[in-house]
Amino acid sequence: MASISVSGSRSTVGGLSQFATANPDRPAVLWSTLDIVKAIIVVVVGTIIAGIPAALIADSLLNSGQNYEDNAMAYTVVLIPSMVVVEILFFVTAVWFGPRKYRQSLAALGLRKPTRGVWWLAGAMGFAGVGLVYGYDAVSSMIGVKSQSTPDQVFDNAGPFLVVAVGAVLLAPVIEEVFFRGFIFGALWRRRGWVFAALVSSLLFSVAHLSIYGLPVFAAIGFLFAWSYRYTGSVKASVIAHAIINTVTVGVGLMASF
């Protein structure tokens, strides 16, 4: 990534440099809503394309009558596109349609030093997020809505667990914050204001988790993380909070499997 550099000489891109100067409280990003749409399309198509060979390989490993969850190797293979490949695509497209295209540094994606305190905010958001996840599960259970938790088979075998751990704990906290907050929220914030940007980016963040059950709680967490980016000028706090939430949920799932 060292080849991506700041281009202070790029004085105007449709008048956006003047906008950035007149609005110093908002990120001086140059990519457009169309760039965001293109990135999302590439992520969706790329994940589907990666899923086809993964499904074919997984199917070849199954015995007659088996589901993916019944075969550790097949389950491991079929999880890779949705847990690892999609994260790689998030990062590549955010950089490709953002800083690389407009010759900005990665700081434009929120990868910069925060302007205000991080650790207290990250911890508060992390524990608030954990509270939202498990509080939502508790309320849903009381009203008879069944939780769509991670299948137990993920924690019963090393292969599936390793894929989930790498995707959810190591990759997602950094990459999803770069994509949904730095790339999507940052661009929409500059054009439409932070509330609109937070609503749209948090909704997309929620939809990306492919869980109708979890839509409200993921959207709420996404909105909180967007506010954090606005407050600190960086994705650092939300990355840490995201990591706390995912580590706790994966850890709880692992302990519950014993």
For each residue, the residues with C-beta under 8 A, 3 or more apart:
1: 4 95 106
2:
3:
4: 1 95 99 100 103 104 105 106
5: 103 105
6: 103 104 105 107
7: 10 102 103 104
8:
9:
10: 7 13 17 30 102 103
11: 17
12: 15 16 17 18
13: 10 16 17 30 102
14:
15: 12 18 19
16: 12 13 19 20 28 30
17: 10 11 12 13 20 21 28
18: 12 15 21 22
19: 15 16 22 23 190
20: 16 17 23 24 26 28 190
21: 17 18 24
22: 18 19
23: 19 20 26 190
24: 20 21
25:
26: 20 23 189 190 194
27: 108 110 186 189 190 233
28: 16 17 20 108 190
29: 98 102 104 108 186 187 190
30: 10 13 16 102 104 108
31: 35 36 97 98 101 102 183 187
32: 35 36 187
33: 36 37 187 188 191
34: 37 38
35: 31 32 38 39 97 98 101 187
36: 31 32 33 39 40 97 183 184 187 188
37: 33 34 40 41
38: 34 35 41 42 93 97
39: 35 36 42 43 93 94 96 97 98 179 183
40: 36 37 43 44 93 204
41: 37 38 44 45
42: 38 39 45 46 89 93
43: 39 40 46 47 86 89 90 93
44: 40 41 47 48
45: 41 42 48 49
46: 42 43 49 50 85 86 89
47: 43 44 50 51 81 82 85 86 89
48: 44 45 51 52
49: 45 46 52
50: 46 47 53 54 80 81 85
51: 47 48 54 55 78 81 82
52: 48 49 55 56
53: 50 56 57
54: 50 51 57 58 77 78 80 81
55: 51 52 58 59 78
56: 52 53 59 60
57: 53 54 60 61 74 77
58: 54 55 61 62 68 71 74 75 77 78
59: 55 56 62 74
60: 56 57
61: 57 58 71 73 74 77
62: 58 59 66 67 68 70 71 74
63: 66 71
64:
65:
66: 62 63 70 71 74
67: 62 70 71
68: 58 62 71 74 75 78
69: 75 151 153
70: 62 66 67 75 153
71: 58 61 62 63 66 67 68 74 75
72: 75 76 153 156 157 158 159 160
73: 61 76 77 159
74: 57 58 59 61 62 66 68 71 77 78
75: 58 68 69 70 71 72 78 79 153 154 157 159 160
76: 72 73 79 80 157 159 160 162 163
77: 54 57 58 61 73 74 80
78: 51 54 55 58 68 74 75 81
79: 75 76 82 83 154 160 163 164 167
80: 50 54 76 77 83 84 85 163
81: 47 50 51 54 78 84 85 86
82: 47 51 79 85 86 167 210
83: 79 80 86 87 163 164 166 167 168
84: 80 81 87 88 163 166 167 171
85: 46 47 50 80 81 82 88 89
86: 43 46 47 81 82 83 89 90
87: 83 84 90 91 167 171 172 175 176
88: 84 85 91 92 171 175
89: 42 43 46 47 85 86 92 93
90: 43 86 87 93 94 175 176 178 179
91: 87 88 94 95 175 178 179
92: 88 89 95 96
93: 38 39 40 42 43 89 90 96 97 179
94: 39 90 91 97 98 109 178 179 182 183
95: 1 4 91 92 98 99 100 106 109
96: 39 92 93 100 101
97: 31 35 36 38 39 93 94 100 101 183
98: 29 31 35 39 94 95 101 102 104 108 109 182 183 187
99: 4 95 102 103 104 105 106 108 109
100: 4 95 96 97 103
101: 31 35 96 97 98
102: 7 10 13 29 30 31 98 99 108
103: 4 5 6 7 10 99 100
104: 4 6 7 29 30 98 99 107 108
105: 4 5 6 99 108
106: 1 4 95 99 109 111
107: 6 104 110 111 112
108: 27 28 29 30 98 99 102 104 105 182 186
109: 94 95 98 99 106 178 182 183 186 235
110: 27 107 177 178 181 182 186 229 233 234 235 236
111: 106 107 178 182 234 235
112: 107 233 234
113: 234 236
114: 117 118 232 233 234 236 237
115: 232 233 234
116: 121 231 232 233
117: 114 120 121 232
118: 114 121 122 232 234 236 237 240
119: 122 123 240
120: 117 123 124
121: 116 117 118 124 125 228 231 232 237 241
122: 118 119 125 126 236 237 238 239 240 241 244
123: 119 120 126 127 240 241 244
124: 120 121 127 128 241
125: 121 122 128 129 224 225 228 237 238 241
126: 122 123 129 130 240 241 242 243 244 245 248
127: 123 124 130 131 244
128: 124 125 131 132 224
129: 125 126 132 133 221 224 241 242 244 245
130: 126 127 133 134 244 245 248 249
131: 127 128 134 135
132: 128 129 135 136 217 220 221
133: 129 130 136 137 217 221 245 249
134: 130 131 137 138
135: 131 132 138 139
136: 132 133 139 140 214 216 217
137: 133 134 140 141 147 149
138: 134 135 141 142
139: 135 136 142 143
140: 136 137 143 145 146 147 213
141: 137 138 144 145 146 147
142: 138 139
143: 139 140
144: 141
145: 140 141 213
146: 140 141 213
147: 137 140 141 213
148: 211 212 213 214
149: 137 253
150: 154 155 164 249 250 253
151: 69 154
152: 155 156 257
153: 69 70 72 75 156 157 160
154: 75 79 150 151 157 160 161 164 253
155: 150 152 160 161 253 254 256 257
156: 72 152 153 160 257
157: 72 75 76 153 154 160 161
158: 72 161 162
159: 72 73 75 76 162 163
160: 72 75 76 79 153 154 155 156 157 163 164
161: 154 155 157 158 164 165 254
162: 76 158 159 165 166
163: 76 79 80 83 84 159 160 166 167
164: 79 83 150 154 160 161 167 168 250
165: 161 162 168 169 170 250
166: 83 84 162 163 169 170 171
167: 79 82 83 84 87 163 164 170 171 172
168: 83 164 165 171 172 246 249 250
169: 165 166 172 173 243 246 247 250
170: 165 166 167 173
171: 84 87 88 166 167 168 174 175
172: 87 167 168 169 175 176 242 246
173: 169 170 176 177 239 240 242 243 246
174: 171 177 178 239
175: 87 88 90 91 171 172 178 179
176: 87 90 172 173 179 180 205 208 242
177: 110 173 174 180 181 182 225 235 238 239 242
178: 90 91 94 109 110 111 174 175 181 182 183 235
179: 39 90 91 93 94 175 176 182 183 184
180: 176 177 183 184 185 201 202 204 205 208 222 225
181: 110 177 178 184 185 186 201 225 226 228 229 235 238
182: 94 98 108 109 110 111 177 178 179 185 186 229 235
183: 31 36 39 94 97 98 109 178 179 180 186 187
184: 36 179 180 181 187 188 197 200 201 204
185: 180 181 182 188 189 197 198 200 201 226 229
186: 27 29 108 109 110 181 182 183 189 190 197 229
187: 29 31 32 33 35 36 98 183 184 190 191 197
188: 33 36 184 185 191 192 196 197 200 201
189: 26 27 185 186 192 193 194 197 198 230
190: 19 20 23 26 27 28 29 186 187
191: 33 187 188 197
192: 188 189 196 197
193: 189 196 197
194: 26 189 197 198 226 227 230
195: 198 199
196: 188 192 193 199 200
197: 184 185 186 187 188 189 191 192 193 194 200 201 226
198: 185 189 194 195 201 202 222 223 226 227 230
199: 195 196 202 203 223
200: 184 185 188 196 197 203 204
201: 180 181 184 185 188 197 198 204 205 222 226
202: 180 198 199 205 206 218 219 220 221 222 223 225 226
203: 199 200 206 207 219 222
204: 40 180 184 200 201 207 208
205: 176 180 201 202 208 209 218 219 221 222 225
206: 202 203 209 214 215 216 218 219 222
207: 203 204 210 215
208: 176 180 204 205
209: 205 206 214 218
210: 82 207
211: 148 214 215 218
212: 148 215
213: 140 145 146 147 148
214: 136 148 206 209 211 217 218
215: 206 207 211 212 218 219
216: 136 206 219 220
217: 132 133 136 214 220 221
218: 202 205 206 209 211 214 215 221 222
219: 202 203 205 206 215 216 222 223
220: 132 202 216 217 223 224
221: 129 132 133 202 205 217 218 224 225 245
222: 180 198 201 202 203 205 206 218 219 225 226
223: 198 199 202 219 220 226 227
224: 125 128 129 220 221 227 228
225: 125 177 180 181 202 205 221 222 228 229 238 241 242
226: 181 185 194 197 198 201 202 222 223 229 230
227: 194 198 223 224 230 231
228: 121 125 181 224 225 231 232 237 238 241
229: 110 181 182 185 186 225 226 232 233 234 235 238
230: 189 194 198 226 227 233
231: 116 121 227 228
232: 114 115 116 117 118 121 228 229 236 237
233: 27 110 112 114 115 116 229 230
234: 110 111 112 113 114 115 118 229 237
235: 109 110 111 177 178 181 182 229 238 239
236: 110 113 114 118 122 232 239 240
237: 114 118 121 122 125 228 232 234 240 241
238: 122 125 177 181 225 228 229 235 241 242
239: 122 173 174 177 235 236 242 243
240: 118 119 122 123 126 173 236 237 243 244
241: 121 122 123 124 125 126 129 225 228 237 238 244 245
242: 126 129 172 173 176 177 225 238 239 245 246
243: 126 169 173 239 240 246 247
244: 122 123 126 127 129 130 240 241 247 248
245: 126 129 130 133 221 241 242 248 249
246: 168 169 172 173 242 243 249 250
247: 169 243 244 250 251
248: 126 130 244 245 251 252
249: 130 133 150 168 245 246 252 253
250: 150 164 165 168 169 246 247 253 254
251: 247 248 254 255
252: 248 249 255 256
253: 149 150 154 155 249 250 256 257
254: 155 161 250 251 257 258
255: 251 252 258
256: 155 252 253
257: 152 155 156 253 254
258: 254 255
